[in-house]
Amino acid sequence: MRFTSPRVMALPLLLAACTSSAPRPHRLTGAGVSPAVWGVLEVPKTPGPHQAVILLPGSYGWRPDYARFARTFADSGFVALAIDYYAETGRGASHAEEGRNWPAWQATVRNAVAYLDTLPQVSGRHIGLVGYSRGAFLAVSVASSVPAVRAVVDFYGGGSDADPSEGEIPRFPPLLILHGEADTEVSVELAHRLYNRMRAHGGDVEMHLYPGAEHVFNGPWAATYSAPDDADAWKRTIEFLRRRLSP
């Protein structure tokens, strides 16, 4: 069934009109969890339990828009957790330092999944990962190792050495790849590489490419933002997650 919710289609206008300050990430897990999960949690207004999503920002790190994205996911029926996986490590001042931080960022995602799983609003329902740029690479790198994760949305990430192995691909969660064909930051060739590799080894993968779209085509803060592509990507994301996370 084609999803045509006006609430999702109106997201670009919602973000542009929003003048109030978005919530800031705060620590959600206790002292016994390391690395800690810092983020913003948004819950639907309707009774639960609900399917859930975790939002993973790009390499710049936290932006207030991610909290607004989480609210829009919640308005669409998902418990949504936007996390700041840099909170305990920082971004890293060099590629070498980023590489050393990578396992901690992966552990933060796993801890975020475990945290959501404890919430009565989720109560064991399926969880999806929605990653943007570096967050997409991160989502793809951990998804097959977390049984509660049942879907992944990859916004302009792509194929990398962190991709699942051939043996992991058959049990990798359903994957949706959304990428701009004119992306000069993360080449669309990496999206093709990941898609083809998943298909070749029995993976469940879908891909939609946006002609002329650049990196961060769905980020209202970016010079490369495209409102029509953003609206279409939101529609596809919500439809995919509803279909794939359903019990």
C-alpha positions as CSV (number, residue, x, y, z in Angstrom):
1,M,0.0,0.0,0.0
2,R,1.4,3.4,-1.0
3,F,2.1,5.7,2.0
4,T,0.9,9.2,1.5
5,S,0.8,10.8,5.0
6,P,0.5,14.6,4.7
7,R,2.3,14.8,8.0
8,V,5.5,13.3,6.6
9,M,5.2,15.1,3.2
10,A,5.0,18.4,5.1
11,L,8.3,17.9,7.0
12,P,10.4,20.5,5.2
13,L,7.7,23.2,6.0
14,L,7.6,22.0,9.6
15,L,11.3,22.3,10.0
16,A,11.4,25.7,8.4
17,A,8.6,27.0,10.5
18,C,10.0,25.7,13.8
19,T,11.4,28.5,15.9
20,S,11.5,26.9,19.3
21,S,14.7,25.4,20.6
22,A,15.0,21.6,20.0
23,P,15.9,19.4,22.9
24,R,19.6,18.7,23.6
25,P,21.0,15.2,24.1
26,H,21.2,14.1,27.7
27,R,22.4,10.9,29.3
28,L,19.8,8.2,29.1
29,T,21.7,5.2,30.6
30,G,23.0,4.6,34.1
31,A,26.6,4.4,35.4
32,G,26.8,0.7,34.7
33,V,26.5,1.2,30.9
34,S,29.7,2.1,29.0
35,P,29.8,3.9,26.7
36,A,26.8,5.7,27.9
37,V,23.9,6.6,25.5
38,W,23.3,10.3,25.1
39,G,20.4,11.4,23.0
40,V,16.9,12.7,22.6
41,L,13.9,10.3,23.0
42,E,10.6,11.0,21.4
43,V,7.5,8.8,21.9
44,P,4.2,8.7,20.0
45,K,1.2,10.3,21.6
46,T,-0.9,7.1,21.0
47,P,-0.7,4.1,23.4
48,G,2.1,1.6,22.8
49,P,4.0,-0.5,22.5
50,H,5.5,0.7,19.2
51,Q,8.2,-0.2,16.8
52,A,11.3,2.0,17.3
53,V,14.1,3.7,15.4
54,I,17.5,5.0,16.3
55,L,18.9,8.0,14.4
56,L,22.6,8.1,13.8
57,P,24.0,11.6,12.8
58,G,26.6,12.3,10.2
59,S,30.3,13.1,10.7
60,Y,29.6,16.7,11.8
61,G,27.8,15.3,14.8
62,W,24.8,16.4,16.7
63,R,22.5,19.1,15.1
64,P,19.2,20.3,16.6
65,D,17.5,19.0,13.4
66,Y,18.0,15.4,14.6
67,A,15.8,16.0,17.6
68,R,13.1,17.4,15.2
69,F,13.6,14.4,12.9
70,A,12.9,12.2,16.0
71,R,9.7,14.1,16.8
72,T,8.5,13.5,13.2
73,F,9.2,9.8,13.5
74,A,7.3,9.7,16.7
75,D,4.4,11.6,15.0
76,S,4.5,8.8,12.4
77,G,4.1,6.1,15.1
78,F,7.6,5.1,16.1
79,V,9.5,5.5,19.4
80,A,12.5,7.5,18.1
81,L,15.9,7.9,19.7
82,A,18.3,10.3,18.1
83,I,21.8,9.7,19.6
84,D,25.0,11.6,19.9
85,Y,27.6,8.9,19.6
86,Y,30.4,11.4,19.9
87,A,29.3,12.4,23.5
88,E,31.8,10.2,25.3
89,T,34.7,10.2,22.8
90,G,34.5,13.4,20.8
91,R,34.6,13.4,17.0
92,G,38.4,12.8,16.7
93,A,40.9,15.2,15.4
94,S,42.4,12.9,12.8
95,H,41.5,9.8,10.7
96,A,43.7,7.7,13.1
97,E,41.7,9.0,16.1
98,E,38.4,8.4,14.3
99,G,39.5,4.9,13.6
100,R,40.3,4.3,17.3
101,N,36.9,5.7,18.3
102,W,35.0,3.5,15.8
103,P,34.6,0.5,18.1
104,A,33.3,2.8,20.9
105,W,30.7,4.3,18.5
106,Q,29.6,0.8,17.5
107,A,29.2,-0.1,21.1
108,T,27.2,3.1,21.7
109,V,24.7,1.9,19.0
110,R,24.5,-1.5,20.5
111,N,23.8,0.1,24.0
112,A,21.2,2.3,22.4
113,V,19.4,-0.7,21.1
114,A,19.6,-2.4,24.5
115,Y,18.3,0.7,26.1
116,L,15.3,1.0,23.8
117,D,14.5,-2.7,24.4
118,T,14.0,-2.0,28.1
119,L,11.4,0.7,27.5
120,P,7.7,-0.2,28.1
121,Q,6.8,2.0,25.1
122,V,8.8,-0.5,23.0
123,S,8.4,-3.7,25.0
124,G,10.4,-6.0,22.7
125,R,9.1,-4.6,19.4
126,H,11.4,-4.4,16.4
127,I,14.0,-1.7,16.1
128,G,15.4,0.0,13.0
129,L,18.5,2.0,12.4
130,V,18.4,5.2,10.3
131,G,21.9,6.5,9.5
132,Y,23.0,9.7,7.8
133,S,26.4,9.7,6.1
134,R,28.9,8.4,8.7
135,G,25.9,7.3,10.7
136,A,24.9,5.1,7.8
137,F,28.3,3.5,7.6
138,L,28.0,2.9,11.4
139,A,24.5,1.4,11.1
140,V,25.6,-1.0,8.3
141,S,28.7,-2.0,10.3
142,V,26.7,-3.2,13.4
143,A,23.3,-4.2,12.2
144,S,24.0,-7.9,11.6
145,S,25.4,-8.3,15.1
146,V,22.3,-7.0,16.9
147,P,19.3,-9.4,16.7
148,A,16.8,-6.7,17.8
149,V,17.6,-4.6,14.7
150,R,15.2,-5.6,11.9
151,A,15.7,-2.8,9.3
152,V,18.3,-0.3,8.3
153,V,17.9,2.9,6.3
154,D,21.2,4.2,4.7
155,F,21.2,7.9,3.8
156,Y,24.2,8.5,1.5
157,G,26.5,6.1,3.3
158,G,27.7,3.3,1.0
159,G,30.0,0.3,0.7
160,S,33.1,0.2,2.8
161,D,35.5,-2.2,4.5
162,A,33.0,-2.1,7.5
163,D,30.3,-3.8,5.4
164,P,29.0,-7.2,6.6
165,S,30.9,-10.2,5.4
166,E,29.5,-12.5,2.7
167,G,28.5,-15.0,5.5
168,E,26.7,-12.2,7.4
169,I,24.7,-10.8,4.5
170,P,21.9,-13.5,4.4
171,R,21.0,-12.6,8.0
172,F,21.5,-8.9,7.6
173,P,18.3,-6.9,8.2
174,P,16.4,-5.5,5.2
175,L,18.3,-2.5,3.9
176,L,17.0,0.7,2.2
177,I,19.7,2.8,0.4
178,L,18.9,6.4,-0.4
179,H,21.6,8.3,-2.2
180,G,22.1,11.3,-4.5
181,E,23.6,10.6,-7.9
182,A,25.6,13.8,-7.8
183,D,27.1,13.2,-4.4
184,T,30.7,14.4,-4.3
185,E,31.3,13.6,-0.6
186,V,30.3,9.9,-0.7
187,S,30.3,8.7,-4.3
188,V,27.1,7.0,-5.5
189,E,29.4,4.2,-6.7
190,L,29.7,3.1,-3.1
191,A,25.9,2.8,-2.9
192,H,26.0,0.7,-6.0
193,R,28.8,-1.4,-4.5
194,L,26.8,-2.1,-1.3
195,Y,23.6,-2.8,-3.2
196,N,25.3,-5.2,-5.6
197,R,27.2,-7.0,-2.9
198,M,24.0,-7.5,-0.8
199,R,22.1,-8.8,-3.8
200,A,24.9,-11.1,-4.9
201,H,25.0,-12.9,-1.5
202,G,21.3,-13.2,-0.7
203,G,20.7,-9.9,1.1
204,D,17.3,-8.1,1.3
205,V,18.0,-4.7,-0.1
206,E,16.2,-1.8,-1.9
207,M,17.8,1.3,-3.4
208,H,16.5,4.6,-4.6
209,L,18.8,7.2,-6.3
210,Y,18.1,10.9,-6.7
211,P,19.2,12.3,-10.0
212,G,21.2,15.6,-9.5
213,A,21.0,15.3,-5.7
214,E,24.2,16.0,-3.7
215,H,25.3,14.9,-0.2
216,V,22.9,15.7,2.6
217,F,20.1,16.4,0.2
218,N,17.6,16.0,3.1
219,G,19.4,18.2,5.6
220,P,17.6,21.6,5.9
221,W,20.9,23.1,7.3
222,A,22.9,22.2,4.1
223,A,23.4,24.2,0.9
224,T,22.7,20.9,-0.9
225,Y,19.2,20.6,0.5
226,S,16.4,19.6,-1.8
227,A,12.9,19.9,-0.5
228,P,11.3,17.6,-3.1
229,D,13.9,14.9,-2.6
230,D,13.7,15.3,1.2
231,A,9.9,14.8,1.1
232,D,10.2,11.8,-1.2
233,A,12.9,10.2,1.0
234,W,10.8,10.7,4.2
235,K,7.9,9.0,2.5
236,R,10.0,6.1,1.4
237,T,11.7,5.8,4.8
238,I,8.4,5.7,6.7
239,E,6.8,3.2,4.3
240,F,9.9,0.9,4.4
241,L,10.1,1.0,8.2
242,R,6.4,0.3,8.7
243,R,6.6,-2.6,6.3
244,R,9.8,-4.1,7.6
245,L,9.3,-3.6,11.3
246,S,5.8,-4.9,11.5
247,P,5.5,-8.0,13.7
